[in-house]
Amino acid sequence: MANANTPQGLRPVGNVPGAPYAGSVRSYSVPSGDATAILIGDPVKLVGTGQTINGEVYADVARAATGDVILGSCVGVEMITRESTIYREASTQRIIKVADDPNALFEAQENSGGTAFTANDVGLNCNFIVAAGSTVTGMSGVELDTSTEATTNTLDLKIVGLARRQDNAIGANAKWLVRINRHQYANQVAGV
């Protein structure tokens, strides 16, 4: 049976020591001057500025691109009104929740544009591809770039293994466990 083509960006599922994801997040600000939407599962990065909102201080983040030092993955957006979208719309000031643990493992779908990953790719690094997500579901379209697997230490993500699920098998659109390779809160990463 073929894998379903259902990208959801970087979805936290556990951590390196083996515990399941327990929902730990930290709040960050996305200022209204940022014209890029952030969807659930989008990788984000620190931008070097911050906001004081209702007496609380928040570091500002933006959606990360391939090659950026990554902070984590957006897992939620605080509602402003009952009509608020479930993702952060472009050019709106919002507080987002980010899974920012440097030891977090994420499930992500490989893209179908290259040669599918195999068991031999576990332990290699790869980049991600930013693709359009769904403003209906609020889910990211970010996928793993199957054309970039290599030992290069500056690639975005480390391939940890195939996600163990009945509806998942090696081949096009497989879901893989990955870890952020260049994490903002890891050792020897420059500040912003």
C-alpha positions in Angstrom: 0.0 0.0 0.0 1.4 3.4 -1.0 2.0 6.0 1.7 -0.5 8.9 1.9 0.8 12.2 0.7 0.0 14.2 3.9 2.8 16.6 4.8 2.5 18.2 8.3 5.8 19.9 8.6 7.9 19.0 11.7 5.5 17.3 14.2 7.0 16.6 17.6 6.6 13.0 18.7 9.3 12.3 21.3 12.9 12.9 22.3 16.3 11.4 21.8 16.4 9.5 25.1 13.2 7.7 24.0 10.3 9.4 25.9 7.2 10.4 24.1 6.4 14.0 23.4 4.7 15.4 26.5 3.6 18.7 25.0 6.3 21.0 26.4 6.4 24.3 24.6 7.6 27.9 25.0 5.8 31.0 23.9 7.3 33.4 21.3 6.1 36.5 19.4 5.8 36.9 15.7 5.5 40.7 15.0 3.0 42.2 12.7 5.8 43.4 10.4 6.5 39.8 9.4 4.7 39.2 6.1 5.1 35.4 6.1 2.4 33.1 7.5 3.5 30.5 10.1 1.5 27.2 10.0 1.5 24.4 12.6 4.6 22.3 11.9 6.6 25.1 10.3 10.2 25.3 11.6 11.0 28.7 13.2 14.1 30.7 14.0 15.0 33.5 16.5 15.3 36.9 14.8 17.2 38.8 17.4 14.4 41.1 18.6 11.6 40.9 21.2 8.3 42.2 22.4 6.8 43.2 25.7 3.1 42.2 25.6 0.9 42.7 28.6 3.9 42.9 30.8 5.4 39.7 29.5 8.7 39.6 27.4 8.8 37.4 24.3 11.6 36.7 21.9 10.6 37.2 18.2 10.6 34.4 15.7 10.1 33.9 12.0 9.5 30.9 9.8 12.9 29.3 9.1 14.3 28.6 5.7 16.7 25.9 4.6 20.2 26.7 6.0 18.9 28.7 9.0 19.8 27.7 12.6 16.4 26.4 13.8 14.8 27.0 17.1 12.0 24.4 16.9 8.6 23.8 15.3 5.4 25.8 15.7 2.8 23.6 17.5 0.1 26.2 18.2 -1.1 29.8 18.0 -2.8 31.7 20.8 -6.3 32.8 19.9 -7.1 36.5 20.0 -10.8 36.1 19.3 -13.1 33.1 18.7 -12.7 33.8 15.0 -8.9 33.6 15.0 -7.3 31.3 12.6 -5.5 28.2 13.9 -2.3 29.4 12.2 -0.4 32.7 12.3 -1.6 34.8 9.4 0.9 37.0 7.6 1.4 40.5 9.0 -0.4 39.9 12.3 1.0 40.1 15.8 0.6 36.7 17.4 2.0 34.6 20.1 2.9 31.1 19.0 3.8 28.0 20.9 7.1 26.3 19.8 8.5 22.9 20.6 12.0 24.1 21.2 13.8 21.3 23.0 17.1 20.6 21.3 16.6 16.8 22.0 13.1 16.7 20.4 12.4 14.2 17.7 10.0 15.2 15.0 8.0 13.2 12.4 8.2 14.6 8.9 7.2 13.4 5.5 9.8 13.0 2.7 9.0 14.8 -0.5 8.3 12.7 -3.6 10.5 14.7 -5.9 13.7 12.6 -5.5 14.8 9.1 -4.7 13.0 7.9 -1.6 15.1 7.5 1.6 16.1 4.0 2.5 17.3 2.3 5.7 20.9 3.3 4.7 20.0 7.0 5.1 19.4 6.7 8.9 22.2 8.7 10.5 22.6 11.0 7.6 21.6 14.7 7.5 19.2 16.4 5.1 17.5 19.7 4.4 13.8 20.5 4.4 11.7 22.0 1.6 9.3 24.8 2.4 6.1 24.1 0.5 2.7 25.7 0.7 0.7 24.5 3.6 -3.1 24.5 4.1 -4.9 27.5 5.4 -7.9 25.3 5.9 -6.3 22.8 8.3 -3.5 25.2 9.4 -0.9 22.5 8.7 2.5 23.1 7.3 3.6 21.8 3.9 7.3 21.5 4.9 8.8 18.1 3.8 12.2 16.4 3.9 14.3 17.0 0.8 15.3 13.5 -0.4 17.9 15.0 -2.8 20.0 16.3 0.0 20.9 13.4 2.3 24.6 13.5 3.1 27.1 13.5 6.0 27.4 17.3 5.8 27.0 18.7 9.3 25.5 22.0 8.2 22.3 20.3 6.8 19.1 21.1 8.7 18.0 17.8 10.1 19.4 14.4 11.1 17.5 11.3 10.0 16.9 9.1 13.1 14.7 6.4 11.7 11.4 5.5 9.9 8.3 6.4 11.9 6.8 3.2 13.2 3.2 3.2 12.1 1.0 0.7 10.3 0.3 3.2 7.5 3.9 4.0 6.9 6.6 2.1 4.8 9.9 3.0 3.1 9.0 4.6 -0.2 7.6 7.9 -1.6 6.0 10.1 1.1 7.3 8.0 4.0 7.2 9.6 7.4 10.7 9.8 9.1 11.9 10.7 12.6 14.3 13.6 12.5 16.2 15.8 14.9 17.1 19.4 14.4 20.8 19.3 13.4 21.7 22.9 13.9 19.5 24.0 16.9 19.5 27.5 18.4 19.7 26.2 21.9 22.4 23.6 21.3 26.1 24.0 22.1 28.4 26.2 20.0 25.7 28.0 18.0 26.2 31.8 17.6 23.6 34.1 19.1 21.2 36.2 17.1 
